[in-house]
Amino acid sequence: MKFSRSIYWKITIPFIAIILVGMTLLGIYTTNSTRTLEINRLESQLHNEAELVADISLPAFTGAESPDNFDLLAKTIGKEISSRITFIATNGTVLGDTDQDPSTMENHSTRPEVIAALSSGSGQAIRYSATLHENMMYVAVLVTGQGQTLGISRVALPLTAVESSISSLILTLLTAIALATLLVVTTAAIIAAVIIRPVRQMTSAAEGLAAGNLGKQIPVRGDDEIGRLSRAFNEMSASLKSTMEGNEAERVKLATVLASLTDGVVMTDNERMVLLANPAAERLFNFNAAAAAKRPLIEAVHDHQLYDTAKKCLKTGTEQTTQLDSAGGRFLRVIAIPVATNSYPAVLVLLQDLTELRSLQTMRRELIGNISHDLRTPLAGIKAMVETLQDSAIEDKETARDFLARIEGEVDRLSQMVSEITQLSRIETGQADFKPVPTNLNLLIKDVIAEMGPIAEKQRVLISADLDRAMPPVAVDKERIRQTL
């Protein structure tokens, strides 16, 4: 898991950052507050010492003693209180100092604490001491007697103690910050791990769903947001499984229906790319639906008339119909129907194989022609015999009886043909009734030749037959064979 994408770190790092910033700000505030308190405490201490030193030095300021006495007094008191004592005249002249010879020291009338003491009675300042080479706090108070300002008593201490105290405080704070940070990091890591665990479980389950592992469930812990999210995920997973199973069942039904259809079905998108095709369409145009998917329709069917029909349907948005002869010798009826989808228009192409129907129609026309021919034959025979009788044969009793008998036979044939047309209708409906009986084919052929004799004579045609006298009787439908001959 990448660092920048881990929710674990997205939770833990802000915790650490907040604690570090908070502890840092707290440390700075505490350090500054402590420093201020220490400086105020030191200032108060030095102010009290300066007041005490002023009281002690009052006799020296009111007497006519030598300046050396101030210097001795400063060194004595400074040693006792471990502070630097300086006595300063009102004009800024240094009268005595714990650490330096007053005669070598410059005038102090410009020192901030001296100026403040002369104006308000007391003053303090913190600055770097060029003599001692460290930061010092100076507190000066006026030495007064009999209502007059006699001089200035100044007490100073280095800030070493304050800095040492601050350094110690900073070290303590840094230790506390480190411990707190460690504690917070550990706590944040534990909390983040507890929070992230169900999220990781949901992530894993979601990845399983994406991989097809439907119905994946995760444990639900508590009723908080994570718990409700886990419960919602489980419900979504179950619903998705049910929906996908329903869709799969519908897909199987659709695939079964498409596979069972004898008519071809091809569906294309708005770019005339093949989306699906059923086995009937594959057989009609000799292509593979899987290989043709997402390829142009023309590449699959190799028929421009069909392609143009689908294109026109897509362009006009109306149903288009055409008929075509496929390369395989099949006669097809093509129906292109516009289909509206959620994202783009599509075309559903239905391919109806009318080859057998066309063949049946051809056979029907031929049958009608044959029936007409069969009807003309006996009618022509009857007409020829009637004309012969009308000419002169009616006077010949024997010939007249023969012709009348033949006319009766032809009439019986016409009746038989009508019966056979009815029988043909029964054959088409699967109700044909064949009656095979032992039949002498030689006699049957002679009868047919005799029946056709008058027509043959009129047309000056000679009918001959080469018969096998040894042929045994054959079980056939006598009238069907007669009709055929």
Secondary structure, DSSP 8 states (H G I E B T S, - for coil): --GGG-HHHHHHHHHHHHHHHHHHHHHHHHHHHHHHHHHHHHHHHHHHHHHHHHHHHHHHHHTT--HHHHHHHHHHHHHHHTSEEEEE-TTS-EEEESSS-GGGS---TT-HHHHHHHHHSEEEEEEEETTTTEEEEEEEEEEEETTEEEEEEEEEEETHHHHHHHHHHHHHHHHHHHHHHHHHHHHHHHHHHHHHHHHHHHHHHHHHHHTT-TT------SSSHHHHHHHHHHHHHHHHHHHHHHHHHHHHHHHHHHHH-SSEEEEE-TT-BEEEE-HHHHHHHT--HHHHTTSBHHHHH--HHHHHHHHHHHHH-S-EEEEEE-TTS-EEEEEEEEEE-SSSEEEEEEEEE-HHHHHHHHHHHHHHHHHHHHHHHHHHHHHHHHHHHHHTGGGSHHHHHHHHHHHHHHHHHHHHHHHHHHHHHHHHTT------EEE-HHHHHHHHHHHHHHHHHHTT--------TT---EEE-HHHHHHH-
